[in-house]
Amino acid sequence: MFWLVDAFRPHRFVELGTHTGVSYCAACQAIELLRLPCSCYAIDTWKGDEHAGFYDERVYTDLATYHAPKYAAFSSLVRSTFDAAVDHFEDESIDLLHIDGLHTYDAVRHDFENWRPKLTRNAIVLFHDTNVHERDFGVYRLWGEVSAGRPHFEFLHGHGLGVLGIGDSYPKAVEGLFAAGEQDHCREAVRTAFAHLGQAVAQRGNTADAARLAETKLALSRSEWPRYQDMIQEDMATKGIYLDVDFYRNSYADLAHMSDEHLRDHFAKHGAQEGRLGTRMSLREHFLDEVRSNRSILEIGPFCNPQVTGGNVRYFDVLDSQQLVARAEQIGYPIKAVPQIHYTSPVGNLSVVPDRFAAAISCHCIEHQPDLIHHLQQVANILDDGGRYYVIIPDKRYCFDRFIPESTIADFLDAHFSQRRTHSLASVIEHRALTVHNDCVRHWQGDHGTPLQSPEIVNRVRDAIEEYKQAHGGYVDVHAWQFTPEGFQRDIQALYELGYSPLRPLRVHGTSHNRNEFTAILSR
């Protein structure tokens, strides 16, 4: 608990089910010693239940007597049921929640769902007793459900403790813990280290000296932890396409017997190429569910098919609403869904947006940006700290860009240093003369069509050059970039490390079988 408080630095900590206060006071001790601006609340009736047993008033009075002189300045013991207490907390106000009440499946699920609206976007929830599989304990069942597809780590000692990330943007050390949970050898090293540390503290007494003495005997000590975190971060930056190993194993019967390490190897060598789902977030419909959960959203380039709607959504496009309707009618697209456009720039200049948002989204838009780096910089400027840019991107291998070479970091940097604001002649020629059919199912079957041959290609190139000239330096709507999930993750990460992009790739999800797009989340 001390390590997590130090690494995460919450502003509000709530514990549901405190009993004698061991874990709660450990958190309070960390907050006091680290001088963190954090308020703490222990919620319990202090009467007991069928799992903890029922006990007398002395349990509460002993804790209150110990607690008051040490932690009363920032901590409160609240004698209440969980349901009665929940309404006293504002929505999106709790950073760290520890659920340790009645441990039946229905009870712990109710507690999680009842308190879920009170959590901040990137909160952490702790579940105690995830490793108890007897009597009617059901925390392990709920843990299996809520941890799938989310950042998480499970400790097995002390009846089990699940650490669940509700969001996807955390301090470096916490991200390292979650990343360790995805690798067999790292996961076991962390579990062993903390299990030995906890055992030593329990045997010697819960004191700082005992903890330090135990740590000196561990292969993974505090002095080694930062180096371990650096190793994890380097691995996260280079491991490529995101894989939820539990989802992957449970989705395919032929993989059910594999270890986590073998699953990762299978996905890298076979699964991604076969279009197997490594996460449900590869599918647009599930991806958009997460987008909609943000409190404020800017959709870039909705045209006549906005991906998200609602009172928390604003829209930016190169045309206003009336112009979009006219454009849609001209090319035979439906006009019913054309949204009200709040911000407009004919050249796609996002600096006209005066507001900031928790999230931005674009669908089949980023590949049209003449200067990708400039676009990422502008998106970052309209995002809150920790904000996310959700992108849905065509995979060149399964769309009409099949025979056009994949874009490289050199291409992105060349466009940026050239301050390109309209498409190059090369992009116009590629888009008009070098593309093929756009049937993704045929592409997955290996039927890519045939590149144009003379004289047809000559005619199309001639038409493309004429179109470029007639634009007189204006914007021509074509693809500037061709992406694959692996290349996108690699190059956006490199642009971030080079300092050209303020956005880093948080997760890139592979292309699903018989689809022509992949999804990614970039974080500011």
N, C-alpha and C positions, 0 to 999 in steps of 0.2 A: 504493500500500500504506500509506503514511504517513497519508493522509487517512482511509482506511477504519479503520485502527486507532484513530485519534483519534475518529472518529465513533461507532464501535461499542463500543470499550472492552472487548475480550474478557478473560476470566480464564484461558483456556488456548488456545494457538495451536499447531497441529500442521501441519507441511508434509511431504507425501509426495513426495520427489524434490527434492533441494536443489542438487545439482551444485556450482557455484562459490559459491552462497549469496547471489546478488544480491537476490532478492526476500525471502529469509529474513532477511538482515541489515537490509534496509530496515524490516521489521516490528520487529526487535529494537531498531533505532535509535529508532523511534517510541516503543516501550514504555519505553525508558530515558529519553528526553527528557521524556516525559509522566509518568514515575514511576508507571506503572500496575502494579497487583498482578496480573501475568500471568506464567504459566509457559509456556515455549516449547520445542518439540521438533522438531528437523530429523531426518527419518528417510530414510536412503539407504544403499546399500551402497558408494557412491562407487567403483563399478567401471564404470558406464555401461550403456547398452543400445543396441539397434539404431537408435533414433531420436536419442538424444543423442550416440551414438558411445561407444566404449570408451576409457578413459583410465587413466593410471598413478596411483600413490599420491600424487603431488605435488598433485593437485587437492584431496584431503582434507587433507593436511598444511598447505597454504597457507591453507585456510579455517580449520582448527583454530587455527593460529598467530594469525590475525587475530581470531578469535572469542573465544578464551579470556580475554584481558585485558579485553575490552569487555563481554561479555554472559554470562559463565559463571555469574554469581550467580543468573540466572533462566532460563538457556537451556542445553539439552543437545543435542549432536550424537550421534545414535543410529545406529550402524552395524548395519543390520539390513534384511532384506526387510520390505515392508509387512505381509505376512501374519503374519510372526513377531512383529512389534511390536504388532499390534492387541490382543492379549490382555493386554498390560501396562497398558491404559487402561480405567478404569471406564466402564460405560454412562452416557450422558447427562453426560459430563464435558468435552467439547470444544466451545468456542464458535465457533472459527474454524478451518476446515480448508482447506488449499490442496493440491489434487491435481495433481501435475505429474510423474507417473511415465511408464511406457510409454504411448504415446498411441493404441494401437489401440482400436477400439470395445469389444472384449471385455475388454481389460485395464482401461480406465478405468471401465467399468461394474462390473467386479469390485471395484475399489478403492472406488468409491462405495458399493456395496451392503455390502461387508465392514465399512466404517467407519461406516455410517449409524447403527447402534445406539449408537455412542459420542458422538453429537452431542446437545447440549442442545436443548430444545424450539424455541428461536428462534435456532438456530445459523445461521451463514453458511458456505457452501462456495464456494471459488474453483476454477474449472476453467481451466487454461492451454491455449492453442492451440485455442480454439474457432473460430478463423477460418482454419484450415489445412485445405484440401480436396484435398490431394495424397497420393501414395503410399498407405499404409494407415492414415493418421491418421483416427480416428473420433470424436474428442472432440465435433466439431460435431453428430454424430448423437445422441450421448447428451445433449448440451446441449438440443437441440430437444425431446427427450422429457421430461427432468426439469424444464425451466423452464416447461413448459405448465401453467398454473393456479397457479403459485407466483410470489411477488415475485422479480423478477430485473432485472438490467441487464447488457448485454454491451458491452464495449469491443472495438473492432476492430483497434486498432493493436498492434504488437508481437506479431503472430500471434494476437491475440484473448485476452480474459480474460472469463469468465463469472462474475458475482457472483449467487449463488443464495441466497434466503432460504428456509430450511426451514420456518419458522413464519410468523406473521403479525403479530408485535408487535415493533417495532424503534424505536430512537431516532429522533427527528424528522429528523435529517440523512440517515440511512439510508433512511427511508421516502421522503424527498424524492428520493433517487437512484432508488429503485424506481419512483416515480411518474413521474420524467422518462423512464424507459424506455417508458412507455405513450403518450407524446406525441411525434410526429415532430420538431417543431422543438426541443423541450427535449432530446430524446435526442441529436440531432446537435450541439447546443451543448455538452453535457457531453462527448461524445466528442471534439469538436474541442479543447476546452480541455485535457483530460488528454493527448491525443495530442501537442499542442504542448509541453506541460510536460514530458512524458517525452522528447521529442526534444531539447529544450534541455538537460535534465539529462544525457542520454547524450553530447551533444556537448561539454559543458563540464566533465563530471566529476560524480560523484555526491556533491555537497556541498550543505549547507543553503543556502550563499550562491548557488549556481547555481540551486537551486530557487526561491529568492526572486526572483532576477533574472528568471527565466523567467516567473514569475507576474505581474510588473509589466507584461508585454507582452501578457497575455491579456485578452480582453474579459470573461471570467468569472474574476476573480481571487478570492483568499480574502476580500477585503473585500466583494466582491459576493455571495459564496456564501450568507451568511446571509439576505440579502434574497431571493435566488432560492429558498431553502428555504421562506421564509415564503409566497412566491407559490405554490409547489407545494402546501404544506399547505392554503392557502385553497382551491385548486382541488380537492384531495382531499376537503375537507369539503363541497363543494357540487356535485361532479360527479354524485352520485346513484348509480344502480344500477351494481354492479360489472360490468365487462366484461373478459374475457380475450380480447384481440384475436386472438391466435394460435389459440385454441380456436374462436373465432367464425368466423374465416376458413376453418379446416380442416373445420368442420362443415357448411358450406353451399357447394355448388359455385358458386352464382351470386354469391358474394362473394369468390371466390378471387383475383380480379384487383385488389381494392381495397387502397388504402393504409391504414395504421393510422388516420389521421385520418378518412378516408371511412367506415371501418368504425364508428368511434365515432358519427359523424353518422347513419349508417344505423340503428344500434341504437337511438339516442335517438329518432329520428323514426319508425321503422318496426318494427325487430326486436323491441323489448320489447312493443309493442302486439300483434304477431303471435304472441307467445309463443315466439319463437326463443330457444334457449339461449345465454346470454352466457357461461356457465361451467357445467361439469358439477355444480358445487356447488348449482345450483338444484334438482337432483333429490335427494329425501330420502335415497335409498340411498347416493349418493356423499357427501352431507353427513354422514351418520352414520359413514362410514368415518373422517373426520377426527376426529369427536367421540371415537370409540373409541381413538384414538391417545394420548389424554391419560392421565397416570399415575394421576389420581384424579378421579372424576366424581360429582356429585350430580344425580340426575334428579328434577325437580320435577313432581309430579302424574302418575305413571305409570299409575294406575288398573289396568286389566287388560291393558294393552298397552305394557309398557316398551320404550323405543326402544334402550336399551343394556343389556347384561348383563355379568356377570363379577365377579371378585373385587375389582376396583378401583372398583366402582360402589356407591353408597348411594342410598336412596330416601326422598323426603319426600312426604307426602300429607296431606289433611285427615282421612282415615280410616285406621285401622290395617288390617292384612292381612285379618283376619276380617270387619271391616266392609265392606271392598272386595269380598270374595267375596259377601257377602250382597247388596250393592248390585248387583253384576253379575248375580247370579241373578234379582234382582227385575226387572231391565229386559231380561233375555234375552241378556246378553253372556257370552262364554266366560270361564271362571274359571281355566283351566289355567295361564295366564301371570301371574296376580296375584303380584307379588313380595313378599318380606319387606320391610315398611316399617320403616325404621330410625328415622325422626323423624316425629312426628305433631303437627299443630296443627289443631283444628277450624275455626279462622279463617284458616288459611294463613300463620301467623306464623313466618317463617324464623328468627327470633331463638332458637328452641328448638334450632337446629342448632349444636352446640358446636365442630364441626370446620371446617377450611378445605380447599378443593379447588382443583385446577388448572383445573377446568372444571365448569360447570353446564349442564344442558339442560332445556328444556321444549318440549312439543309440543302445540299448540293449547291453550295454557294462559294465555299472557300477556294475551290478549284478555278473559279472565275476571277480571282483577285490578281490584277497585273503585278502588284508588289506584295507578295505574301507576308513578308516581314513587317511592312508598314501596316498591313491589315491587323496582324496580331498585336502590334503596339497600340493601335487605336482601340481595339477591343479591350485590351488591358486597362486603358484609361477610363473606360466607362464601367468597370467592374469594381465592386467593393474589395477590400483586402480579403483574401481567401476565396474570392468569387471564382466561378467556373464558366468556361466556354465549352458548350456542348456542340459537337459538329457531327453531321452525317455526310459522308464523303463517298463518291463513286469509286469503286475499285476498278482501275484501268483494265484489269485482266478479264473482267466480265461485262464490259460495256463497249461502246463504239470506239473507245480509245485503245483497244487491244493492241494494235500494231505500232502505236506511238510510244517511244521509249519513256521509261519512268523518269520523272523529274529528279534532280539531284540537288544537294545543298549548294553546289556551285551555281546552278540555275537561279536559286532563290536569292543568293547574295549578289549575283550579277544584276538581277532586276532591281534589287534594293539600291545598290550603288549607282545604278542608272536613273534612279528616282522614277521608275516607270509608272505611269498613271493610266495608260491605255495599252492595249495588247500589241505585241510585236507582230510584224508581218509573218514571222515564222509560226506563231500561234494561230493566226488566221488561216494560213495555208494548211497546217496540220488538221485543223478542225473541219475545214471545208473539203479537203482533198484526200486525207489519209485515214479517215475514220471508216468503220465498217458497220455491220448491223448492231442493234442494241438489245438483242434478245438474250438475256442473261442465262436462261436455261440452255440454249444452244451453246453458249460459251462454256458452261460447266460440262457439257457433253463433248467438248473438244471441237465443235463446229464454229470456227471463228470467221467463216466467210473468206473471201479472197481479196487481198489488197487491189486497189484499182490499177489497171494497166493502161498504157497508151492505146488509143488517143484520149480515152475518157479522163485520165488523170491530168493530161495536158489542158483539157478544157476546164477542169475544176480549178487547177492552179491559176490559170488565166483569170477565171472569175474571182478567185480569192484576192489576187493582186488588184483587180479593178475595185473590188469592194473596199479594200484597204485604202486605196487612193481616194475613193469617193467619200470616205469618212473624214478626210482632211484633218487627220490627227485626233479625231473624236473616238469615242468608245465603240468597239464592235464586240458583241456578246459571244465570246467563244471560251473554250477551256484554255487557261494558261498553264495548268499543271496537271500531271498525271500521277496518281498515288496508288500505292499498295499499303496495307496496314503496317507491315514491317518497315517499309521505307519511311512512312510518315512518322512512326514512333522514333526511329533512329535520327531522322533529320531535324525534327522539332526539338528533340532532346539536345542535339548538337547546337542548334540555334540558341537555345536557352543557356547552355553552358558557355557559349561564346559571348553572351550578353546582348545578342540582337533581339531576342524575344523575351518579354517579361512573363510569358506563359510557358509552363512546363507540361509535358504529357503525363497526366496523372494515371490514366488508363486508356489503352487503345485495344479495342475489341475486334476480333477477326471477322472476316466475311463469312456469312452463313451460306450453306449449300443452296444453290438455285436463286441466290440474290446477288445484286450487283453493287452493294454498298457496305461500308463498315462504319462503326461509330467510335468516337473518341471523346475524352474529357480532358480539357486543358485547365490548369489551375494557376491563378495569379498569386 
